[in-house]
Amino acid sequence: MKITYNVEKTFNEMRLDRWLRNQFGKIPQGLIEKNLRIGKIKLNKKKVKSYTKVKINDKIEIYNFIYKENIFQKKNEYNFPDKIIKENENLVIENNDDFIIVNKSSGISVQGGTKSKKNLIDIFSNSKIFQNSKPFSVHRLDKDTSGIFVLAKNRKTAQLFTSLFRLRKIHKTYLAICHGEILDNKGIMKNDLIRYEGKKKIIEFAETLFNVIDKNSNSTLINLKPISGRKHQLRKQLFILGHSILGDKKYNNKIKNTSNNKKLMLHSYEIKFMINGKKYTYKASLPDYFKKMLNTKNLSF
């Protein structure tokens, strides 16, 4: 049995695995990968990878893929204790009919995957906040980055936020503590960043405005305003600059970590946008470990 779906406008530029979860529910990543590999799920009659982005009117064909509870291995889903749900509900900065703003903790993924059972989407799916709806992710935030994150409550709002991000009408500000003294007090970082989709090499241009808040010979507290939105953009650009972020295990300048810090010192601090002529501004308070590091490095905010 084959079922064919046409991709709606709401899901334009969404990863295929995310589309499948929006369509069917909490499918384990391993099950998605397996069915793509054996050709039971095809995009425009071709085998593709789970990270392939779908476009409007693309045809997704699904062969003999029956929706049953045992196939989706419900027994293996992460059962979130009320304590975890409550802890994350307490991090909500804004809650209205269309979206919530969360001050995300470091160490928690936005979406589930093979290595990320504990994630915001599943946690808030079990929250009373989304009792009559479901959470839609509208942008990215690295697992180890803390701070502002937006979850839409319906497809219409999710589509709106996706459009605002694409048109660069949502303005985000990050704070980072970096190794060493950044000499220029302000400026713009412009880089060609490299990433891979499988074996395919992709080069993307990235721009970020920066402003130094405080610094000394050992460390710098910096304000970052990304103009583009590339994967790991801020971490990569500061690494290229020679001033990697404290706690960054992937992009670092081989600087010995003498502070025993295990957290990434990158925080999504502020977000600004406008909807129907109304301005919205939200700020996320700094985590305690971030404040402690500021004191340790003699930096002021």
Summary of the structure (lengths in Angstrom):
residues: 301
radius of gyration: 20.5
end to end distance: 60.7
largest distance: 66.3
contacts: 873
relative contact order: 0.12
helix: 24%
strand: 34%
